[in-house]
Amino acid sequence: MPRATASDGVKLHFEEAGRGTPIVFVHEFGGNHWSWEPQMNFFSRRHRCVTFAARGFPPSDIPESVESYSQAIAADDIVAVMDAAGIETAHLVGLSMGGFAVLHAGLRHPGRVRSITAAGAGYGAEKAHEDYFKGISEQVATNFETQGAPTFAKVYAEGASRVQFQDKDPRGWQLFADRLGQHDSRGAANTMRGVQMRRPSLYDLEDQFRAMTAPLLVVVGDEDDHCLQPGLFLKRTVPASGLAVLPKTGHTLNLEEPTLFNQILAEFLAQVESGRWGPRDPRANPAEIMRTR
């Protein structure tokens, strides 16, 4: 399988399928490159689809130092994969940690981005919960180190925003949990400390988001509580943005509701490709409830 080389020499495993306008899928902390199988299968019918394992996630390299992990590095790694695949511009689709990465890639490398889909992106962004998020992230990192992924995955996979997936699709959730148990414990701990704990809040990037020109689709589950308000913030801040809220849905959006997720994403990509996904109509004044004159 092909491997990309990041700017610091880290090797990144990637896979691809299909032909057409490229889409790069970027996975969450609890997943890996396999997490996008329902989307790789569906969208490769008419797109060139790429999925890759982030640094710290096998079979990509596992850097030993936490300093080899950061939000900026995660964003730049997307471009390294695109370069290795010979892709100049692509639609970027990310979930959770991957959602943050594609947003930052859009800010850092706007010329390489055709559109951005940020799903389930919000953990740690809420200013009121920043300290709590950092503390619980350190505990997650420590648990991976001390208990190991096979043991701690059983706990992590039943989080408050994961049980919706378990209730709807026990077999799909079990596969997710089993793959989570195969994470590299050091890579998981370093990712949690280097990327998750240190990334800036979305709210601290408001000025940059207001200047973003890339079409943006934000997708959240209505029971993924700590992504709802950040999702609304992105909708209200990024000029050419839209927000989709999936009912009775948690964090693992693309696996929990693959048909609905694919439908929403396909419509977004079609509108972007046809030039119909633009900034909000200025007549749609959010301060106005009903027009009287």
C-alpha positions as CSV (number, residue, x, y, z in Angstrom):
1,M,0.0,0.0,0.0
2,P,1.3,3.5,-0.7
3,R,2.7,5.7,2.0
4,A,3.1,9.5,2.2
5,T,6.1,11.2,3.8
6,A,5.3,14.1,6.1
7,S,7.6,17.1,6.4
8,D,9.3,15.6,9.5
9,G,9.8,12.2,7.8
10,V,6.8,10.4,9.4
11,K,5.3,7.8,7.1
12,L,1.5,7.9,6.6
13,H,-0.4,4.9,5.3
14,F,-3.1,5.8,2.8
15,E,-5.5,3.9,0.5
16,E,-7.6,5.0,-2.4
17,A,-10.4,3.9,-4.7
18,G,-12.4,5.2,-7.6
19,R,-11.9,8.0,-10.2
20,G,-13.2,11.5,-10.4
21,T,-13.0,14.7,-8.3
22,P,-10.9,13.7,-5.2
23,I,-12.3,13.4,-1.7
24,V,-9.9,12.9,1.2
25,F,-11.4,11.4,4.4
26,V,-9.8,12.1,7.7
27,H,-10.7,9.9,10.7
28,E,-11.5,10.6,14.3
29,F,-9.5,9.7,17.5
30,G,-11.6,6.7,18.1
31,G,-11.3,5.4,14.6
32,N,-8.7,4.8,11.9
33,H,-8.6,4.7,8.1
34,W,-11.1,1.9,8.1
35,S,-13.7,4.1,9.7
36,W,-14.7,5.5,6.3
37,E,-15.5,2.2,4.6
38,P,-19.2,3.1,4.0
39,Q,-18.2,6.4,2.4
40,M,-15.3,4.9,0.4
41,N,-17.6,2.3,-1.0
42,F,-20.4,4.8,-1.9
43,F,-18.4,7.8,-3.1
44,S,-15.8,5.8,-5.1
45,R,-18.5,5.2,-7.7
46,R,-18.0,8.7,-8.9
47,H,-15.0,10.2,-7.0
48,R,-11.4,9.4,-6.4
49,C,-11.5,8.6,-2.7
50,V,-8.6,8.6,-0.3
51,T,-8.5,7.5,3.3
52,F,-5.4,7.5,5.5
53,A,-4.2,6.6,9.0
54,A,-3.1,9.6,11.0
55,R,0.3,9.6,12.6
56,G,0.1,7.5,15.8
57,F,-2.4,5.1,14.2
58,P,-1.1,1.9,12.7
59,P,0.0,1.1,10.0
60,S,1.3,4.7,9.9
61,D,4.4,5.6,11.9
62,I,4.1,6.0,15.7
63,P,6.4,8.9,16.7
64,E,7.7,8.5,20.2
65,S,7.7,12.1,21.2
66,V,4.5,14.0,21.9
67,E,6.1,17.0,20.2
68,S,5.7,15.2,16.9
69,Y,1.9,15.6,17.3
70,S,-0.1,18.9,17.1
71,Q,-3.1,20.4,15.4
72,A,-1.0,22.2,12.8
73,I,0.9,19.0,12.0
74,A,-2.4,17.1,11.6
75,A,-3.6,19.6,9.1
76,D,-0.3,19.6,7.2
77,D,-0.3,15.7,7.1
78,I,-3.5,15.9,5.0
79,V,-1.6,17.9,2.4
80,A,1.3,15.5,2.6
81,V,-1.1,12.7,1.7
82,M,-2.5,14.7,-1.2
83,D,1.0,15.4,-2.5
84,A,1.9,11.7,-2.3
85,A,-1.3,10.8,-4.2
86,G,-0.7,13.5,-6.8
87,I,-3.8,15.5,-5.8
88,E,-3.7,19.2,-6.2
89,T,-7.1,20.1,-4.7
90,A,-9.7,17.9,-2.9
91,H,-12.9,17.9,-1.0
92,L,-11.9,17.3,2.6
93,V,-14.2,15.3,4.9
94,G,-13.4,14.8,8.6
95,L,-15.0,13.5,11.7
96,S,-14.3,14.8,15.2
97,M,-10.5,15.0,15.4
98,G,-10.5,14.7,11.7
99,G,-13.1,17.5,11.5
100,F,-10.8,19.8,13.4
101,A,-8.0,18.8,11.1
102,V,-9.9,19.6,7.9
103,L,-11.0,22.9,9.3
104,H,-7.3,23.8,10.1
105,A,-6.2,22.5,6.7
106,G,-8.7,24.9,5.1
107,L,-7.2,27.8,7.1
108,R,-3.6,26.8,6.5
109,H,-3.8,25.6,2.9
110,P,-6.9,27.3,1.3
111,G,-5.6,26.8,-2.2
112,R,-5.6,23.0,-1.8
113,V,-9.3,22.8,-0.6
114,R,-12.4,22.4,-2.8
115,S,-14.7,22.2,0.2
116,I,-14.7,21.1,3.8
117,T,-17.1,18.8,5.7
118,A,-16.6,19.0,9.5
119,A,-18.6,16.3,11.2
120,G,-18.8,16.0,15.0
121,A,-16.2,18.8,15.5
122,G,-16.6,20.5,18.8
123,Y,-15.0,18.6,21.8
124,G,-12.9,21.0,23.8
125,A,-14.1,24.1,21.8
126,E,-16.6,25.3,24.4
127,K,-14.9,27.9,26.5
128,A,-16.8,27.0,29.6
129,H,-15.5,23.4,29.4
130,E,-11.9,24.0,28.2
131,D,-10.2,23.1,31.5
132,Y,-12.5,20.0,32.0
133,F,-11.7,18.8,28.5
134,K,-8.0,19.1,29.0
135,G,-8.2,17.2,32.3
136,I,-10.3,14.4,31.0
137,S,-8.1,14.2,27.9
138,E,-5.1,13.6,30.2
139,Q,-7.0,10.9,32.0
140,V,-7.8,9.2,28.6
141,A,-4.1,9.4,27.6
142,T,-3.1,7.9,31.0
143,N,-5.6,5.1,30.7
144,F,-4.4,4.1,27.3
145,E,-0.8,4.0,28.7
146,T,-1.6,2.1,31.9
147,Q,-4.5,-0.1,30.8
148,G,-3.6,-0.6,27.2
149,A,-5.9,-0.2,24.2
150,P,-7.6,-3.6,24.4
151,T,-8.8,-3.0,27.9
152,F,-9.6,0.7,27.9
153,A,-11.4,0.5,24.5
154,K,-14.2,-1.3,26.2
155,V,-14.8,1.8,28.4
156,Y,-14.1,4.5,25.8
157,A,-16.4,2.8,23.2
158,E,-19.4,3.2,25.6
159,G,-19.2,6.9,26.0
160,A,-22.3,9.1,26.3
161,S,-22.2,10.0,22.6
162,R,-21.3,6.4,21.4
163,V,-24.1,4.4,23.0
164,Q,-26.5,5.7,20.3
165,F,-24.5,3.7,17.7
166,Q,-24.5,0.7,20.0
167,D,-28.2,0.8,20.4
168,K,-29.0,1.2,16.6
169,D,-26.3,-1.1,15.2
170,P,-24.8,-3.5,17.7
171,R,-22.7,-5.3,15.1
172,G,-21.4,-2.1,13.6
173,W,-20.6,-0.7,17.0
174,Q,-18.8,-3.9,18.1
175,L,-16.6,-3.7,15.0
176,F,-15.8,-0.1,15.9
177,A,-15.0,-1.1,19.5
178,D,-12.8,-4.0,18.3
179,R,-10.8,-1.7,16.0
180,L,-10.5,0.8,18.8
181,G,-8.9,-1.9,20.9
182,Q,-6.2,-2.4,18.2
183,H,-5.0,1.2,18.6
184,D,-1.4,1.7,19.5
185,S,-1.4,2.8,23.2
186,R,1.5,5.1,22.9
187,G,0.2,6.6,19.7
188,A,-3.2,7.2,21.2
189,A,-1.7,8.8,24.3
190,N,0.5,11.1,22.3
191,T,-2.3,12.1,20.0
192,M,-4.5,12.9,22.9
193,R,-1.8,15.0,24.6
194,G,-0.3,16.6,21.5
195,V,-3.4,17.2,19.3
196,Q,-6.6,17.1,21.4
197,M,-5.3,18.8,24.6
198,R,-3.4,21.6,22.8
199,R,-5.6,22.6,19.9
200,P,-7.1,26.0,20.0
201,S,-10.8,26.5,20.6
202,L,-12.8,27.1,17.5
203,Y,-14.1,30.3,19.1
204,D,-10.5,31.6,19.3
205,L,-10.3,31.4,15.5
206,E,-13.4,33.5,14.8
207,D,-11.7,36.1,12.7
208,Q,-10.0,33.4,10.5
209,F,-13.3,31.6,10.1
210,R,-15.1,34.8,9.0
211,A,-12.5,35.2,6.3
212,M,-12.8,31.6,5.1
213,T,-14.0,31.3,1.5
214,A,-14.2,27.5,1.1
215,P,-17.7,25.9,1.1
216,L,-18.3,24.3,4.5
217,L,-20.7,21.7,5.6
218,V,-21.1,21.1,9.3
219,V,-22.7,17.9,10.5
220,V,-23.6,17.1,14.1
221,G,-25.8,14.6,15.9
222,D,-28.5,16.0,18.2
223,E,-27.3,13.8,21.1
224,D,-23.7,14.8,20.6
225,D,-24.2,17.6,23.1
226,H,-20.7,19.2,23.1
227,C,-20.7,19.6,19.3
228,L,-24.1,21.3,18.9
229,Q,-23.1,24.8,20.0
230,P,-19.7,24.7,18.2
231,G,-21.7,23.6,15.1
232,L,-24.0,26.6,15.4
233,F,-21.0,28.8,15.9
234,L,-19.4,27.6,12.7
235,K,-22.7,28.1,10.8
236,R,-23.0,31.6,12.0
237,T,-19.4,32.5,11.4
238,V,-18.2,30.9,8.1
239,P,-19.7,32.7,5.2
240,A,-20.4,29.8,2.8
241,S,-21.6,27.3,5.4
242,G,-24.5,25.0,6.1
243,L,-25.5,23.0,9.1
244,A,-27.1,19.5,9.2
245,V,-28.3,18.0,12.5
246,L,-29.0,14.3,12.5
247,P,-31.8,13.2,14.8
248,K,-31.3,10.8,17.6
249,T,-27.7,10.5,16.7
250,G,-24.4,10.6,18.6
251,H,-20.8,11.2,17.7
252,T,-19.9,8.4,15.3
253,L,-22.1,10.0,12.6
254,N,-20.8,8.4,9.4
255,L,-21.0,4.8,10.8
256,E,-24.1,5.3,12.9
257,E,-26.2,6.8,10.1
258,P,-24.2,5.9,6.9
259,T,-27.1,6.3,4.5
260,L,-28.2,9.7,5.8
261,F,-24.7,10.9,6.1
262,N,-23.9,9.9,2.5
263,Q,-27.0,11.5,1.2
264,I,-26.3,14.8,2.9
265,L,-22.6,14.8,1.8
266,A,-23.5,13.8,-1.8
267,E,-25.9,16.7,-2.1
268,F,-23.4,19.1,-0.6
269,L,-20.7,18.0,-3.0
270,A,-23.1,18.3,-6.0
271,Q,-24.0,21.8,-5.0
272,V,-20.3,22.8,-4.6
273,E,-19.4,21.2,-7.9
274,S,-22.2,23.2,-9.7
275,G,-21.2,26.4,-8.0
276,R,-24.5,26.6,-6.1
277,W,-23.1,26.5,-2.5
278,G,-22.3,30.1,-1.8
279,P,-22.5,32.6,1.1
280,R,-25.8,33.3,2.8
281,D,-28.2,35.5,0.9
282,P,-27.8,39.0,2.5
283,R,-31.6,39.3,2.5
284,A,-31.7,36.4,5.0
285,N,-31.0,38.8,8.0
286,P,-30.8,36.7,11.2
287,A,-32.1,39.6,13.2
288,E,-35.4,39.6,11.3
289,I,-38.3,37.4,12.3
290,M,-41.0,38.6,9.8
291,R,-40.8,41.2,7.2
292,T,-43.4,44.0,7.5
293,R,-42.3,46.5,4.8
